[in-house]
Amino acid sequence: MVLLILVCCVICVSADTSTLWGPLPDKVPDDQQQQQHLRQLQSVAAHFTSHTIESGGTTREFKVYIPSGMRQAATPPAGLVMFFHGYTSSVESTCGSGGPYFFNPVQNADDHNFIAVCPQGLGGSKSGLNCEGCCGAPAMSGVDDVRFVSEMMDNLRDVTLPGLGVSYPTKNVLAIGHSTGGLFAYRLGCELSGRIDGVAPVGAAWDYVFGYPNPMTWPARCAGKGVSVWNAMGTIDYFTTATTAKAKWRTYSENVLACSPESVQVTRPSSTVECTRYSSCAGIMRSQLCIYDGMGHVVTQMDSVHNVESTKSAWNFLTNSSSLLPALLPTPVPSSTTTPLPTLMPSTTRSATQFASSVSQVDAKGICFFLLGLAMLV
């Protein structure tokens, strides 16, 4: 009995949600959170203007950055890019300075002359956007975040951007997101396909709900409604494998965008990044998946380690303003060797390992101390 109590004590002292149950989406080490949060707040406050609208009876917030050159030269914007944070993250992480989930929107907006918009999800310290199935309060309570984004776009067009002295772009309206924010971008590409020209999910796969048991209904409504996609995934991302991400991307490309399986091409923009794309899809649709060797569930390593930066690469590919990056060794895949699409498990199915890694709302230490108390009673 004494030995059992001692074991429980050791486990409880060392317990952490990431070690017992798998890592949380967008989790930052505790010893870095405060400093990063302060830096990010300062960065967002310095560059972005804050705006609110009422949507579904709730006050919703979003940030806007207008490149100074756009105002000074009175040039029309080349586009508008919305950056969506993941579960437990925020606009500070996605659009502020530093941190593993930073998309560097200010620099890219300046370089490419687009308007940067950063919407904030609901849920406090565990905020997110409702991609269905996962995760947190917005998904569990059915928050209509698609409506929020649509109404935010209306506000940008009719109120906010005219008030800032710029016009709403007529093309190149993109949605970029990380983790559940990336899955939400996929959802927007389906449900707002008439208003969005392309999506760029990072650390997220089409129709994959991060191992959660709850179903997603919107993918079934996407046939013929999708938009161009630039998808990115690391080989050591703890939420899914690169193999699964590639299979899901192929399903989206061929079933939703009507891309031809015989048109697959492979390039290596860097020694650690392999990009696969379809050269023939319906209409003007484009589709590409880039796999980053040795990258986890992060964003900033795409630039600092692999030299294939997320926002720049997504912008160039989706707007077709240039080739993604120089193709070092283009290798068309012969039709005779094209691998047939695998039979994918439905989103409602997950393994025991996926279940263990997805329990992100459970307090592991609380469970440990409960077991400790039970052992003492016995």
TALINNOR-V519856 format. One record per residue. N is the residue number from 1. SS is DSSP state (H for helix, E for strand, L for the rest). Layout:
# TALINNOR-V519856
N/SS + N/SS
This chain:
# TALINNOR-V519856
1/L + 2/H + 3/H + 4/H + 5/H + 6/H + 7/H + 8/H + 9/H + 10/H + 11/H + 12/H + 13/H + 14/H + 15/L + 16/L + 17/H + 18/H + 19/H + 20/H + 21/H + 22/L + 23/L + 24/L + 25/L + 26/L + 27/L + 28/L + 29/L + 30/H + 31/H + 32/H + 33/H + 34/H + 35/H + 36/H + 37/H + 38/H + 39/H + 40/H + 41/H + 42/H + 43/H + 44/H + 45/H + 46/H + 47/H + 48/L + 49/E + 50/E + 51/E + 52/E + 53/E + 54/E + 55/E + 56/L + 57/L + 58/E + 59/E + 60/E + 61/E + 62/E + 63/E + 64/E + 65/E + 66/L + 67/L + 68/H + 69/H + 70/H + 71/H + 72/H + 73/L + 74/L + 75/L + 76/L + 77/L + 78/L + 79/E + 80/E + 81/E + 82/E + 83/E + 84/E + 85/L + 86/L + 87/L + 88/L + 89/L + 90/L + 91/H + 92/H + 93/H + 94/H + 95/H + 96/L + 97/L + 98/L + 99/L + 100/L + 101/L + 102/L + 103/L + 104/L + 105/H + 106/H + 107/H + 108/H + 109/H + 110/H + 111/H + 112/H + 113/L + 114/E + 115/E + 116/E + 117/E + 118/E + 119/E + 120/L + 121/L + 122/E + 123/L + 124/H + 125/H + 126/H + 127/L + 128/E + 129/L + 130/L + 131/L + 132/L + 133/L + 134/L + 135/L + 136/H + 137/H + 138/H + 139/H + 140/H + 141/H + 142/L + 143/L + 144/L + 145/H + 146/H + 147/H + 148/H + 149/H + 150/H + 151/H + 152/H + 153/H + 154/H + 155/H + 156/H + 157/H + 158/H + 159/H + 160/H + 161/H + 162/H + 163/H + 164/L + 165/L + 166/L + 167/L + 168/L + 169/L + 170/L + 171/L + 172/L + 173/E + 174/E + 175/E + 176/E + 177/E + 178/E + 179/L + 180/H + 181/H + 182/H + 183/H + 184/H + 185/H + 186/H + 187/H + 188/H + 189/H + 190/H + 191/H + 192/L + 193/L + 194/L + 195/L + 196/L + 197/L + 198/E + 199/E + 200/E + 201/E + 202/E + 203/L + 204/L + 205/L + 206/L + 207/L + 208/L + 209/L + 210/L + 211/L + 212/L + 213/L + 214/L + 215/L + 216/L + 217/L + 218/H + 219/H + 220/H + 221/H + 222/L + 223/L + 224/L + 225/L + 226/L + 227/L + 228/E + 229/E + 230/E + 231/E + 232/E + 233/E + 234/E + 235/L + 236/L + 237/L + 238/L + 239/L + 240/L + 241/L + 242/H + 243/H + 244/H + 245/H + 246/H + 247/H + 248/H + 249/H + 250/H + 251/H + 252/H + 253/H + 254/H + 255/H + 256/H + 257/L + 258/L + 259/L + 260/L + 261/H + 262/H + 263/H + 264/E + 265/E + 266/E + 267/E + 268/E + 269/E + 270/E + 271/L + 272/L + 273/E + 274/E + 275/E + 276/E + 277/E + 278/E + 279/L + 280/L + 281/L + 282/L + 283/L + 284/L + 285/L + 286/L + 287/E + 288/E + 289/E + 290/E + 291/E + 292/E + 293/L + 294/L + 295/L + 296/L + 297/L + 298/L + 299/L + 300/L + 301/H + 302/H + 303/H + 304/H + 305/L + 306/L + 307/L + 308/L + 309/L + 310/H + 311/H + 312/H + 313/H + 314/H + 315/H + 316/H + 317/H + 318/H + 319/H + 320/L + 321/L + 322/L + 323/L + 324/L + 325/L + 326/L + 327/L + 328/L + 329/L + 330/L + 331/E + 332/E + 333/L + 334/L + 335/H + 336/H + 337/H + 338/L + 339/L + 340/L + 341/L + 342/L + 343/L + 344/L + 345/L + 346/L + 347/L + 348/L + 349/L + 350/L + 351/L + 352/H + 353/H + 354/H + 355/H + 356/H + 357/H + 358/H + 359/L + 360/L + 361/L + 362/L + 363/L + 364/H + 365/H + 366/H + 367/H + 368/H + 369/H + 370/H + 371/H + 372/H + 373/H + 374/H + 375/H + 376/H + 377/H + 378/L
